[in-house]
Amino acid sequence: MDYNIGVDIGGTKIAAGIVQRDGTIIHQVKVPTPKLGREAILQVLKEVIVELTLFANKKSITLGGIGIGTAGQVHVQEAKILSGTSNIRNWGDIHLREEIKAYSELPVYVDNDVNVLTLAEQYFGAAKGYQEVICLALGTGVGGGVLTKGSLIHGTWGGATELGHMSVDMNGELCNCGLPGCLETFASGTWIARRMSKLLTEHGEEHIDVASITGEEVFRFYKEGHPLAKEVVQQMIQGLSIGIINLIHMFNPQIVVLGGGVMANEDWIIYLLQENLKHKGLRALVNGVELKSAELQNESGLIGASIQPWLYSTNKFSIENVQ
């Protein structure tokens, strides 16, 4: 089949579309993620899948399957969300495949949102042509995906590569996972803003609205030469560099791809990291590893999710048949 439905379930929006095998989105629907949580989200999911199915029928498009990417811990074999995220209310213990079976006969595949982002970059983005890949998504939190020999590492049931919750500072601030100094506490938009707010408060800069500071504003202050923003960015680069070195030591990749909202239009971060990585780690492992920004932005989750039915069905998806 040359067309699948892809669905990206995020904390603020649900994006769904019909995607062609070459990554082209034929038709797309975007709706806000219901704040009421589980039941409301499942209802919206049903509405968008039914709408896309009807559109496909009208256009005589034969669909092969439904692929979904969502935040949280996902049991990929059972297509079940085990535990969710603080951004989506009551989003856990959900047999998503069983829910969708009630109104669709299409096969359903579900994975973590950063895993499907990694697939999108593998087939259509910065990691195209690479077999050994680390992908970090720097957003509200930090997520990760790892490819080895061209395949995602899932672990026992799908919970592998929670790279944001790798501790890079045993004496660091406590992460929401319970570990000190996680990579997420250095490189996520949430923690970048939190560090800046703390420093502004400590230095009595009352002319800046500390309560509403965002990661984007921190970067703006940094570009304007604000000394406290420089300190925050320096901490971010240092923590992220240590995290990347650890991952290179563990996985021996060809490329590390950085995506997510923090990286949007911020390629200067890549340059700072490259400079920082020049003198760290085991050189035989670090030398030659490419560091790139993700090429697919807002549509990466939707496109990556849609790859799953091709990838995991008997009709194997390969780089050759999308070129």
C-alpha positions as CSV (number, residue, x, y, z in Angstrom):
1,M,0.0,0.0,0.0
2,D,1.3,3.5,-0.9
3,Y,-0.7,5.5,1.7
4,N,-1.0,5.3,5.5
5,I,-2.6,7.5,8.2
6,G,-0.1,9.1,10.6
7,V,-1.1,10.6,13.9
8,D,1.1,12.7,16.2
9,I,-0.4,13.1,19.7
10,G,1.2,16.0,21.5
11,G,0.6,18.0,24.6
12,T,-0.9,21.0,22.7
13,K,-2.1,19.5,19.4
14,I,-3.0,16.4,17.6
15,A,-1.8,16.3,14.0
16,A,-3.1,13.6,11.7
17,G,-2.8,13.1,8.0
18,I,-2.7,10.7,5.0
19,V,0.9,10.2,4.0
20,Q,2.3,8.9,0.8
21,R,5.2,6.4,0.8
22,D,7.6,9.2,-0.3
23,G,6.7,11.3,2.8
24,T,4.3,13.6,1.1
25,I,1.3,14.6,3.2
26,I,-1.8,14.3,1.0
27,H,-4.3,15.6,3.5
28,Q,-3.9,16.8,7.1
29,V,-6.0,17.7,10.1
30,K,-4.8,19.5,13.2
31,V,-6.9,20.0,16.4
32,P,-6.0,21.1,19.9
33,T,-5.3,18.3,22.4
34,P,-8.3,18.3,24.7
35,K,-7.4,19.4,28.2
36,L,-10.0,17.1,29.7
37,G,-7.7,14.2,29.0
38,R,-8.1,10.5,28.2
39,E,-11.8,10.1,27.1
40,A,-11.9,13.4,25.2
41,I,-8.6,12.6,23.4
42,L,-9.8,9.2,22.4
43,Q,-13.0,10.8,21.0
44,V,-11.0,13.4,19.0
45,L,-8.7,10.6,17.8
46,K,-11.7,8.7,16.5
47,E,-13.1,11.8,14.8
48,V,-9.8,12.5,12.9
49,I,-9.2,8.9,11.9
50,V,-12.8,8.6,10.6
51,E,-12.5,11.9,8.7
52,L,-9.2,10.8,7.1
53,T,-10.7,7.4,6.2
54,L,-13.7,9.1,4.5
55,F,-11.4,11.4,2.6
56,A,-9.4,8.5,1.4
57,N,-12.5,6.7,0.2
58,K,-13.7,9.7,-1.7
59,K,-10.3,10.1,-3.4
60,S,-10.1,6.3,-4.1
61,I,-7.0,6.1,-1.9
62,T,-6.3,2.6,-0.4
63,L,-4.9,2.9,3.1
64,G,-2.4,0.4,4.4
65,G,-2.5,1.1,8.1
66,I,-2.5,3.6,11.0
67,G,0.7,4.7,12.7
68,I,0.6,6.8,15.9
69,G,3.4,8.6,17.8
70,T,2.7,9.8,21.3
71,A,4.6,11.1,24.3
72,G,5.0,8.6,27.2
73,Q,6.1,5.0,27.6
74,V,4.6,2.8,24.9
75,H,4.5,-1.0,24.8
76,V,5.0,-1.3,21.1
77,Q,4.0,-4.9,20.7
78,E,0.7,-4.4,22.4
79,A,0.2,-0.8,21.0
80,K,-0.5,0.2,24.6
81,I,0.4,3.4,26.4
82,L,1.7,2.3,29.8
83,S,2.3,5.8,31.3
84,G,1.9,9.2,29.8
85,T,3.2,12.7,30.3
86,S,2.4,15.6,32.6
87,N,1.4,17.5,29.5
88,I,-1.5,15.2,28.7
89,R,-4.0,14.5,31.5
90,N,-4.7,10.8,32.5
91,W,-2.8,9.5,29.4
92,G,-1.8,6.1,30.6
93,D,-2.9,2.4,30.7
94,I,-4.6,2.7,27.3
95,H,-4.9,-0.2,24.8
96,L,-4.8,2.2,21.8
97,R,-5.0,-0.6,19.2
98,E,-8.1,-2.1,20.9
99,E,-9.7,1.4,21.1
100,I,-9.3,2.0,17.4
101,K,-10.4,-1.5,16.4
102,A,-13.9,-0.4,17.4
103,Y,-14.2,1.8,14.4
104,S,-11.4,0.9,12.0
105,E,-10.3,-2.3,10.4
106,L,-6.9,-0.9,9.5
107,P,-3.8,-2.4,11.4
108,V,-2.6,0.0,14.1
109,Y,1.0,0.6,15.3
110,V,2.0,2.9,18.2
111,D,5.4,4.1,19.4
112,N,6.9,6.9,21.4
113,D,6.9,10.3,19.7
114,V,10.7,10.7,19.6
115,N,11.1,7.2,18.1
116,V,8.8,8.1,15.2
117,L,10.6,11.4,14.9
118,T,13.8,9.4,14.5
119,L,12.2,7.3,11.8
120,A,11.2,10.5,9.9
121,E,14.8,11.8,10.0
122,Q,16.1,8.4,9.0
123,Y,14.0,8.1,5.8
124,F,13.5,11.8,4.8
125,G,15.7,14.0,6.9
126,A,19.2,14.6,8.4
127,A,19.9,10.9,9.1
128,K,19.0,9.6,5.7
129,G,21.5,7.0,4.6
130,Y,22.9,6.4,8.1
131,Q,22.6,3.1,10.0
132,E,23.9,4.1,13.4
133,V,22.0,7.2,14.7
134,I,21.2,9.0,17.9
135,C,18.3,11.4,17.9
136,L,17.6,13.9,20.7
137,A,14.4,15.9,20.8
138,L,14.9,19.0,23.0
139,G,11.5,20.4,23.9
140,T,9.4,20.7,27.0
141,G,11.5,17.7,28.1
142,V,14.2,15.7,26.4
143,G,13.4,12.5,24.5
144,G,15.6,10.2,22.5
145,G,15.7,7.6,19.8
146,V,18.5,5.3,18.7
147,L,19.0,3.4,15.5
148,T,21.5,0.6,15.2
149,K,22.0,-1.3,12.0
150,G,19.1,0.9,10.7
151,S,16.6,-0.4,13.3
152,L,15.2,1.3,16.4
153,I,16.3,0.1,19.8
154,H,13.1,-0.7,21.7
155,G,14.3,-2.8,24.6
156,T,12.0,-5.4,26.3
157,W,8.7,-3.7,25.4
158,G,9.5,-0.3,23.9
159,G,10.8,1.8,26.8
160,A,14.4,1.9,25.8
161,T,16.4,5.1,25.0
162,E,14.8,7.5,27.5
163,L,18.0,9.5,26.9
164,G,16.7,12.7,28.6
165,H,16.7,10.9,32.0
166,M,20.4,10.0,31.8
167,S,22.1,11.7,34.7
168,V,25.0,13.9,33.7
169,D,25.5,15.5,37.1
170,M,25.1,13.4,40.3
171,N,25.1,16.6,42.3
172,G,22.7,18.4,40.0
173,E,19.1,19.6,40.5
174,L,16.5,17.0,41.0
175,C,14.6,16.0,37.8
176,N,10.9,15.1,37.8
177,C,12.0,11.4,37.3
178,G,13.7,11.4,40.7
179,L,17.3,11.4,39.5
180,P,19.7,14.3,40.1
181,G,21.1,16.2,37.1
182,C,19.4,14.5,34.2
183,L,20.2,15.7,30.7
184,E,16.6,17.1,30.7
185,T,17.5,19.5,33.5
186,F,20.2,21.1,31.2
187,A,18.8,20.9,27.7
188,S,15.0,21.1,27.8
189,G,13.1,24.4,27.2
190,T,11.5,24.1,30.6
191,W,14.7,23.9,32.5
192,I,16.5,26.6,30.4
193,A,13.7,29.0,31.3
194,R,13.7,27.8,35.0
195,R,17.5,28.5,35.3
196,M,17.1,31.9,33.8
197,S,14.2,32.8,36.1
198,K,16.3,31.7,39.1
199,L,19.3,33.8,38.1
200,L,17.1,36.9,37.4
201,T,15.5,36.6,40.8
202,E,18.8,36.2,42.6
203,H,20.3,39.2,40.8
204,G,17.2,41.4,41.4
205,E,16.4,42.1,37.8
206,E,12.8,43.2,38.5
207,H,12.3,44.9,35.1
208,I,12.0,41.4,33.5
209,D,8.8,39.3,34.1
210,V,10.5,36.3,35.7
211,A,7.3,34.3,36.0
212,S,6.6,34.2,32.2
213,I,10.2,33.7,30.9
214,T,10.5,31.1,28.1
215,G,13.4,29.3,26.5
216,E,12.9,31.3,23.4
217,E,13.4,34.5,25.4
218,V,16.5,33.2,27.1
219,F,18.0,32.6,23.6
220,R,16.9,36.2,22.6
221,F,18.6,37.6,25.7
222,Y,21.7,35.5,24.9
223,K,22.0,36.9,21.4
224,E,21.6,40.4,22.8
225,G,24.6,39.7,25.1
226,H,22.8,39.4,28.5
227,P,25.4,38.0,30.9
228,L,22.9,35.8,32.8
229,A,21.5,34.3,29.6
230,K,25.1,33.6,28.6
231,E,25.6,31.7,31.8
232,V,22.4,29.7,31.2
233,V,23.4,28.8,27.7
234,Q,26.9,27.9,28.8
235,Q,25.4,25.4,31.4
236,M,23.1,24.0,28.7
237,I,26.0,23.5,26.2
238,Q,28.2,21.9,29.0
239,G,25.4,19.5,30.1
240,L,24.4,18.6,26.6
241,S,28.0,18.0,25.5
242,I,28.5,15.6,28.4
243,G,25.3,13.8,27.5
244,I,26.3,13.5,23.8
245,I,29.7,12.3,24.7
246,N,28.2,9.6,27.0
247,L,25.9,8.5,24.2
248,I,28.7,8.4,21.7
249,H,30.7,6.2,24.1
250,M,27.7,3.9,24.5
251,F,26.4,3.6,21.0
252,N,29.3,4.4,18.6
253,P,27.0,6.3,16.2
254,Q,27.7,7.8,12.8
255,I,25.5,10.9,13.5
256,V,23.8,12.7,16.3
257,V,20.6,14.6,15.2
258,L,19.2,17.3,17.4
259,G,15.5,18.3,17.0
260,G,12.6,19.6,19.0
261,G,11.4,23.1,19.8
262,V,14.6,24.2,21.5
263,M,16.5,23.6,18.2
264,A,14.0,25.4,16.0
265,N,16.0,28.0,13.9
266,E,18.8,27.8,16.4
267,D,21.7,26.2,14.4
268,W,24.2,28.3,16.5
269,I,23.7,25.6,19.2
270,I,25.3,23.0,16.8
271,Y,28.4,25.2,16.4
272,L,28.8,25.7,20.2
273,L,28.4,22.0,20.7
274,Q,30.9,21.1,18.0
275,E,33.5,23.5,19.6
276,N,32.8,22.0,23.1
277,L,33.1,18.4,21.8
278,K,36.6,18.9,20.2
279,H,38.5,18.1,23.4
280,K,36.2,15.7,25.2
281,G,35.8,12.0,25.2
282,L,37.6,9.1,23.6
283,R,38.8,10.6,20.3
284,A,38.6,7.3,18.4
285,L,34.9,7.3,19.1
286,V,34.1,11.0,19.0
287,N,36.1,11.9,15.9
288,G,34.1,11.6,12.7
289,V,30.7,11.6,14.4
290,E,28.5,14.2,12.6
291,L,26.3,16.6,14.5
292,K,23.3,17.9,12.7
293,S,20.0,19.7,13.3
294,A,16.9,17.8,12.4
295,E,15.6,18.7,8.9
296,L,12.0,17.9,9.4
297,Q,10.2,20.2,11.8
298,N,6.5,20.5,12.6
299,E,5.5,17.5,10.4
300,S,8.2,15.1,11.6
301,G,5.9,13.3,14.2
302,L,3.1,12.8,11.7
303,I,5.4,11.6,8.9
304,G,7.4,9.4,11.2
305,A,4.3,7.8,12.7
306,S,3.0,7.0,9.2
307,I,6.1,5.0,8.4
308,Q,5.3,2.3,11.0
309,P,2.7,0.2,9.0
310,W,5.2,0.0,6.1
311,L,8.1,-0.8,8.4
312,Y,6.5,-3.4,10.6
313,S,4.2,-5.1,8.0
314,T,5.4,-7.9,5.7
315,N,5.9,-5.3,3.0
316,K,9.1,-4.0,4.5
317,F,9.9,-0.3,4.2
318,S,13.4,0.4,3.0
319,I,15.5,3.4,2.0
320,E,15.6,2.1,-1.6
321,N,11.9,2.2,-2.2
322,V,11.4,5.8,-1.1
323,Q,14.2,7.2,-3.3
